[in-house]
């Protein structure tokens, strides 16, 4: 272990992060003893107080236990089940209905937010030269450092073509969409979205006065029938803007194939339309490498790219971003020249520094490993307890999957039955513009918020609720 004494990150925090990573990766297995405070201090040439502070944080977060006569012993933390500390629970929040096994979608598991590191960086920002920004209005597009970090990562990791001046910081998907719609004419322009699709965006379209038309993605984007239906609807309605989720279609989790992406870009070029690409869940692919985003296929400035931090960091931060093509960016600057970001300056600055360090990459990798394991545990449990009795609809992406019960029961019956066994699962009818066309008995099971250890017993109870 090496501690960088020139770094702005305190030594105790560096040590805490290194040991935590070693525990997560199995370098320190369950039951292993950490070096004594004295020997660790001598080896790293730091004070005992530094080591003690690091060990204390590890104890508070459940990674190690302090045992008289045995020192500090590594605990069985499994999938980083460290969500007991109040600071992190306050930031992440809890589920609303209090079910013992809550397979909710959208929230993240308690303990995943790097609260200690976030607080340390926030202190550095407030006590440093950047604190002078507290006295001024911020850039209407968002803090430049954050936009630069986002643009660099998009260009190097996602093949998105953009510069920092084409990135706009926003406070959530619906807020982004609502502001974007100011660049369109609600009396003339038609907007389209996938059917089924994210109801939050559909509601935003409708409340902004736009006529919304559905483009069918069932029986699926990955086969010729699904593609045919989708483009038939586009040709029929000729929308000015179409909202899509190609990396993990919501709620089916289908992945839009490259050939369909190219065809969609060509359609937009031919019809002078725009595509709003919501790349909300690109980080979580469990079987195949992700296909480059639509924006990377775009040569004529037809794609508006939207990304978020809600799935990998925290939904409570209310922070996402748009990448606008130059022609729309000019209109955005004119429309919002006096409108300042609703995302607090401090949150933007802290995230910029977090991303500029290696902490961001490590955090995302941990989240990917965590969710991959939970996905595999969920698939295994469904096969073990519900195999042959339900149809599992999944595509190896995202933070949820769909389960269809084909015995005639509707989602309300299935949800009530599950609730009687203290299991919360969720319906899918609301994702259809016409709920009557939705698949009967189709249930959404999320795994982003539930602990891995609760997945198998939760599915076992669900099987009892539905079939015993």
N, C-alpha and C positions, 0 to 999 in steps of 0.2 A: 504494500500500500504506500502511495506517495501523497503527501499533503503539499499543496502549493501555497507557500507562505506569502507569495506576492498577490494571490488572488483576493478579490473583494469578498468572496464567500468565506465566512468564518471557518476556522480550522475544525471546530467541533462539528459543524454542519457537513463539511467535506468528509469527515470520518464517518459520521452517521450515514451519509448517502452511500459511501463505499461498502460499509458493512451490510447495510440493507440490501444492496445489490448482490453481494456475495451470498446472503441468506436466500434471496429469491432464486438465485441461479444454482443453489445446492452446494456451493463451495463450503459453506458452514451448514451441514445437515442438522436435522432435528436431533437434539440431545448433545450436540457439540458444545464445548465450553469456549467462550471467547478468552483471549489472553487477559491476564490480570491487568488492572489499571496501571500498575507500576511498570510491568514489562512492556505494555503497549506504548506508554509514554516514553520509555527508554528507546524502544525500537524506532519510534517516529520522531524522536527528539522534540517532544512537545511537553507541555505541562500536564500534570495529573488531572488538573481541573478540566482541561480540554477533553481528555478521554472520559472522565466521569460525566461531563455534560452530554457527550455523544451516547454513552451507554444509557444514561437516564432517558433520553428520547427513545431509544430502542425499547426500553422497558415499557414506557408509556404507550407505545404503539403496538405492543404485543409481540414484537419480534424475539425478544429474549426475556428471561425471568431472572431476577436476582435471588439467589438461594444461599442462605448462610452456610458457610463451609464449602460451598461448591462454586461460588462466583457467579458469573453470568452465563446462563445456559440457553441455547437456541430453542425456540418453541416450534411446535408444528403449526405453522401459519398457513399451510396449503396455498391457496390462491390469494395470498396477501390479505387475509381476513383481519384487517387492522382497523375496522371501522368503529371502534368503541370510543375513540377520543372525541370529546364534545366539540372541539374546534372544527373537526372535519365533518361531523354530522351536521353541524349548523350550516356549513357551506353547501353540502350536498342535499340535505333535506331528507325526509322520510316519505314513505308511501302514504296515500290518503286513507285507504280503507282498513289498514292494519291487519290484512290477511297474513296468516303464518307463512304461507308460500305465495308470494306475489310475483307473478310472471309479467310484470309491467314492461312496457316499452317506453324508451325515452330517457328515463332517469338513469343515473349511473350508480354503481355499488358504493356504499359508504366506505370511506377510507381510501378511495382511489385518487382523490384530489390531493396534490402535493402541498398541503396547507402550510407546513413548516417552511418549506423552501419559498413558497409564494410570499409569506409574511416577511422573510428575510430580504427578499428582493425589493418588496415594497418599502421596507425601512431604508434600504440603500438609495432608492429613488427619491424618497422624501428628504433624506439627509444630504443628498448630493446636489450637483450643479443643476440637474434637471428640475429640481423643486421650484425654480423660478417660473416654470411654466404654470404653476398654480395661480399666478397673478394675471394670466392672459387668456384670451379665447383661443381655442385650439384650431388646427387646420380643418376646414370644412370636410375634407376627404378622410380625416383621421390622422393620427400621429405618423409622421414620415418614417420613423425608425421601424414601426410595426409594418407599415405598408411595404417597406424595403425587404423585411424578413419574409413576409408572405410571398412577395413577387419572386424572390430568390428561390424559395422552396418549391413554388409552383413550377418554375422554369426548370429546375434541376431534378425534381422528383416526380412531377406529374406531366411533364411535356406541355404545360400551359404557356402560351406565348403572351407575355405581358411585361410591363414595366411598373415600378412603384406608382407612377402617375396615372395608371389605369386601374388602380385598386381603390375601392371605397370601403371604409369600415362602417358596419351597420350593427344594429342591435337585435338580431334575430331574423329568421326567415320571413315571417309575415311582415315585419317592418320593412325589410329590404324590398319585398315584392310590392308593398303599398307605395313606397317611394318610387320604385322603378316605373310603376304604372302612370306616374305623372308625366312620363315622356311619351305616352300613347294617348289616343283619343277614344274615350269610352263610348262616344256616340257613334263612332265609325268602325273602330277596330274590334275584331272578335279575338278572344283568347281561347286556346285549347289546352287540354291537359289529359294525361293518361287516365283511362277508365279500366279498373279502379285507380285511385290516386290519392295523394295527401289532401285530406279535407281542410286542413288549415289554410293552404294556399287557395283552394277553391273558394273558401269563404271570403278570403281577402279580395279575390277577383270580383266576386259578386257584390260585396259591400262597396267596392270602388266603382260600381255601376257598369261593369263590363258584362257582355254576354259570354257565357262560358259554354264550350261545346266539348263533348267527350271524344277521345280517340282510343278505341279498344286495344288493350294489350293482352286479352284473354282469347284463345287458350295459351298464349305465351309469345314473348318477343323472339325466342330462340328458334322458332320454326316458321315455315313459309306461310302458314295460315295466319299466325299472329301478326306477322309483318304485313300481310295483305290487308287485314282488317284495319290496322293502324293507318296505313297510307290511304285506304279507301275513305276513311273518315276525314283525313287531312284534305284530300282533294274535294270532298263534298262541301266542307265548311270554309275552306280557304282562310284560316286564321292569320292575323297579323303577328301574333305571339303564341308560341307553344311551349308549355312547361313540361320538362321531362326529367326523369331520374335514372339515367342510363347505367350507372355503375351498380346500383342495387335498387331496382324498381320498387317503389313503395305502393302497396304492401307485399307484392308477390316475391320480392327479392330477385326477380329475373334480371339477367345481365343483357343489355342491348348489344348484339353482335356487331363487329366492325362493319360488315356489309350494310347493316341497317343505319349505322351512324353516318356512313358516307352518303347513303341515299337521302337521309334526312337533311344533311348539309346541302346537297344538290337541290332538294325541294325548296329549301329556304332561299337559295340563290335565285331560283327560277321564279319564285312568287314574291320576292322582296319582303320576306318574313324574317322574324327573329326567333331564336331558340333560347329559352332560359334553361340552362343546364344546372340542376341542383346536384352537386357532387357530395352529398351530405355524409355518405358512409363509405367512402373509398378506402379508408385505412383498414377495413375489416373484410378481407378475402381469405378463405380458409382452404381453398383447393388449387386455384389457378392464379397466375399473375394477372393484375388488372389490365384491361384494355385501355389504351390512351383515351383521355376524355374527348368529347365532341369538339371542344375548343381547339384541340391540337389538329383536327382535320379542317378547321375553318381557314379559308384563304381570303374571304371577302367580307369579313367583319359582320357575320350574322349571328354569332354565339355570345350570349351573356353568361359568364361562368359564376356560380355561387358556391361558396364553401363555408364551413362552420367549424367551431371548436366545441360544440355541445356534445358530440359523441366521444371525443378523445380526451377532453379536459373537464369541462363542466357546463351543463345547460344553464346553471344559475348565473353565469357571467354575462349572458345575453350578448354574445359577440359573434358576428360572422362577417362576411365580406362579399363584395361583388367585384368582378373584373369586367369592365365595360369596354367594348370596341371603341375606337377613336371617335367615330361619328356620334355615338350615344354619349360618350364622355363629355364632348363639347356641350351637348344639350343639358347634361346633368349639371355641369358647372354653372350654366346659366340659370337653371331652375333652382339650384340649392346654394347659390353663392353666399347667402346670408344664413344658411341653416347649418348649425354645428352638430357634430355627432352626439347621439344620445348615450354612447358608451363613455363612461368616465375616463378622463385623462389618465388617472393612476392605473386603472386596469389595462389600458393600452400600453403604457410604458412598462409595466411589470411583465406583460406577455411578450413584449418586444425583447426584453433582456432574457427572459426565460427561453425564448426561441433562439436567441443569438448564442447561447451556451450549448453545451452538449446535453443539458438536462432535458430539453424538449425531445430529442431523438430517443433518449433512454426511456422517457415517460411513455411515448407512443409505442415503443417496442413492448414495454410491460403490459400496456393495455391490449396490444395485439395478442400477446401470449395468453393473457388472462381470458380474453373473449374466445380465443380459439379453443382453449381447454373447456370452457363452459359450453361452447357450441357442441363439441364432441361428447361431453357428458350428457347434454340434452338429447342428442341424437341416439346415443346408446340407451338412455332411460326410456325414451319413447319406443324404441324397438323391443326393449325387455318387457315393458309393462303394457304397451298398447299395440304392439306389432300384430298386424293382421286384422285389427279392429278399427284402425283409423288410417287415413291417407296423410302422410307427411309431405308437405309442399315446401321444399327448400332448394336453394341454389348455391349453397356454400358461401353466402355473403351476408352482411348485415348483422343486426343485433336482435333479430327475432326470426321466427318461422311461422308458417301457417299449418294448421292441422284440420283436416276435414273429417267430420263424422257423418257417414253416409247412411244413417238409419232413419232419416226423416225428421229428426229433432232440429229445431232452429237454434240460433246462437243464444237466445235468451234462456231457453231451457238448459242448455249446456253450461252457461255461466252461473245460473242459479244452483244447479247441482254441484258444481265445483265449489261455490261459496259455502255450501253446507258442510264441506270437508275442510274449510279454512284455506281454500286455494283460490287465488284470483287469476282468471284468464280473461281475454278481451275479445269483443266482437269485431267484425269487419264490414258490416253493412254500411256504416257511415262513410266508408271510403268510396262508395259508388254514388254517382250523381242520381242514378235511379236504383234505390235499394232493392226494388223488386227483381232486378236482374242479377243481384249478388248470389253467390253460391250458398246454398242453404247449409247450415251447420259448419261454417268455416270459422275457425277460432285462431286468434293471434296469440302466440306464446313468446314473450320476450325473455331475454336472459341478461340484459345489460345491468340490471339493478340487483338481481338475486345473487346470493353467495353460491359458489360452486357446490358447497357441501349440502345446500338445501335443494338442489335441482332434482336429484334422484328421489329423495323422499317426497318431494312435491309432486312429481309425476306419478309416483306410486299411489298417492292419495287421489290424484286426478283420475287414475284408472278405476279406483274403487268408486269414486263419485259417479262416473259415467256408466259403469258396466256391472257393478255389484248389486 
